[in-house]
Amino acid sequence: MRCERWGWIWRQTDEPKRRNCCRLPGGVKAPESACNFAATWKQFRLVETKSPAAINALVFDIGNVLLRFDFNLALQKLARHGDPSAEIILHLIEPAKAAFEGGRLPRADFQAELRAIVRYIGSDDDLVSAWEDIFTENKPMVQAVEKLHGRFPLYLLSNTSDIHVDFIFRQYPVFRLFKDAVYSYRARASKPEALIYRIAVEQFGIEPSRTLFIDDLAANIDAALAAGFCVHHYHHDRHQDFIDSLAALGVRL
């Protein structure tokens, strides 16, 4: 089954590019294999698709999808007990942060590196507390997940660390509604690397062409599309687009 059955596809017929070969209402893109290229030059038209497929699973990113986040909140707390200003801490810590979230740097080593960069003089507990508490709940998406739970299996695919995973499961009950998760620090792979999508497909036991992947970053969306997923490029200020995408797929909340 492919993404072909999904209602009507808007596509530009003037030398269509692969990334934009076909789109569903609300911002959903279908894989290139689902596109119908019979159209006239320099026109837009609706192309009706034919296969009776349907999504049977959803995979969610965490940051700026389920939870909004702001690392400046952590940096400001760390700067109170260290020397560098909040504006330069993230730049200095980025290589260690990427290695930590990619599973290449143990937690203790990351904390030691963070402490050294910031010249932090507080306790380890305060250090972790500052780093983990950067989130606010995206209530419209949480409400959507609550309505989808029980109708579809829901999964998480996120670039993150054990510090943040431990925190969000303590703090936000919505994460108990997800059946399984792939995290970059465990998979030792990060979006948009193709490997992490393959790991998710195998671990979740899903068919990408019948799975809707939701993420806020274009690079991750493009990689998921290349892996055969149906996708929605999410922005928290345009949540209704997500609801419209689900409706276009026959899923009404």
N, C-alpha and C positions, 0 to 999 in steps of 0.2 A: 504494500500500500504506500502511496506517495501523498504529497500534499495537494494532489490535483483536484480533489472534490470540493475544495473550500470556496464555494460560492462563486463570486466574480473576481477576476484578477485585473487590476489596472496595470497596464504596461505601456511604455513609450515605444513606438514602432519605428522611430528614426534611429537606426544603428544602436540597438539596445546594448548596454554594457552588462557584463556578467553579474556584477554586484546588484544591479537594479533590474534584472531580467523580468521579474514579476513580483508584485506586491499585493497583499491582501488589504482590505479596508482596515484602518486603524494602525497601520505600520507593520503588520506581519509580512515577512518575506518568505516565499516558498523556494525550495531548491530549484536550480536551473532545469533539472530534469522534468519539473512540473510545468514548465512554461510552454505556451503555444505560440509559435512564432509567425502564424498566418495573420498578417496585418498589413495595412497600407502605409506608405511612406508619409512621415511628418503628420501623423494623426495619433490621437489617443482613442482607443476603443476598448470595450469590455470583451474579454475573452472568456467564454464559459468553459469550465473544466468538467470532466466526465466521470472520474472514478469515485465510487462511494466510500471514501476513506474518512477517518475521524481521529482526532487526538485521543489518546488514552492515558497520557501522563503529562505532568508539568515539572520542569526543572527550574529552580529559582537561584539567582545570585542573592547574596545577602546585602552587601554594602550599597546604599543608595537605591535599593529595591525594597527589601523588607525593613531595613533600618537605615536611616540617614546617619552619616558619621562626619566627624570633624576632628582631625588629628591636632588641630590647634588647641583644643581643650586639654589634651594630654600635655602638649608642649608647654603651655602656659603654667601648668602645675609643676612640671619638671624644672622649669626655669626659676621657680621660686626658691629651689634648693640647689641651684647650680649656677654656673657662670654664663654659658652662651645664652643669647636671647632666643625666644621662641621662634623667631623668623628664620634662624639659621640651623636650628636643631634638626629639623626634618631633612634638610639637605645633607647634613653630616651623617645622619643615621640611615639614610635610604639604602645604601649597599647592605648593611647588616639586617635591616628590616626585610629586604627582598630575599636575602639568604635564609632568614628565620622563617618567613612565610613559605618559602620554597622547600623547606625541610632539610636544608643544607647546613644550618647552624642550630645547635641545641639551645634550648631555652636559657639555661644557665649562662652560656656564652653570650647570648644576645643581651641578657640583662647586664652582664659585666661590661659589654661594649657600650651599651646605652649609658651606663653609669660613668664610664670613662669619658665618653664624648661630652656629656652634659656636665661632668665633674660634680656629679650628684652626691650629696652628703646625707640624704634621708635614708630611711630603712628600706629593706627589700620589699616589704609589704606595701609601703607607700609608693614605691617605684611601680610595682605591678598595678596598684590601684589607680595611679595616674594614667598608665598606659591603656588600661582596659576600658575605662569609663569615657568613651567618646561617642556613644550612640544615642539616638532618639528614635522612637518607634515611628514608622511610616503608617499611620493608622488606616488610611484607605486601603493600602495593600494588605495589611494584617486582616482587615475585615473581609477582603476578597479571598484570602487564604482560608479563613474560617468557613466561608461558604463553599469553597471548592473541596475542603476536607470531607472525606467520605464518598465523594463522587469520583475522584481521581486519586491515584497515588501521587504524592508530592515529594519532591527531592530537592536537595541543596547541592550546589556546585559553586565553591567560593575559594578565592585566594585569601587565606587568613592564617592565623596562628592559634596555638592551643590556648594562649592567654585570652584571646577574644572569644573563642568557642566556649571555653569554660564560663566566661562572664555572661554571654548572651543566653546560654541555657539556664543559668541561675536567674537571670533578670527578666526574660521575656517568654511567657508561657506558649506563645505561638510556635516556637521551635519544636514543641512536643508533637505537633501535628504532622511533622515530616517523617516519611517512612525510612529514609536513609540519606546519607550525605557523603560527598567527596570533598575533602579539604586539601588545599595545595600542600600544606605542611606534612600531611600524612602520605599523600600521593607522590610527593617529591617531584611534582610537576605543577605548572601554573598556567592559567588562562593568559594568553590565547594559544598556548602550545597545543598541538593536536593530541598529544599523549593523554592529557587530562580528560579530554572528551571521550577518548577510547576507553579509559579506565571507568568513567561514569557509565557508559553504555554497558560494559560488561558487568560492573558491580550492581547496577540497578536492574539489569535484565530488560532494558527498554528497546523499542524500535525508534531510532532517531526521527524517521519520517512521520511517526505518529506521536511525537513528543514536542511540546511547545517549550522552548528555552527562553527565559526572560533575564536580561542583563542590561546594565546601564552604559556599558562601554562598547563603542562601535567595533573595536578590534576583536572583542570577545564574541560579538554577534556575528561578524564575518567568519570567524573560525568555526563557530557552531553551525553556520550555514554550510560551510565547506564539509563539515562532518555529517551533513545530511539532516540536521535538525530543522524544524520549523521554528521561527524565532520572532520575538518581539523586543525591539529596542526601547527600553523603558526610560521614562523621565518622571520624577515624582511630581513635577508641576503639570504633567499631562497624563494624570492617572486615567482619565476617561478614555484616552486612546487605548489603554490596556483592556478596559471593559468592552470597548468597541471591537477590539481584536477578538476577544473571546466570543462575542456575539456573532462575528463573521464566521467563526468556526462552529457555530451552533451551540455554544455554551453560554447560557444566560444565568446571571447571578441575581 
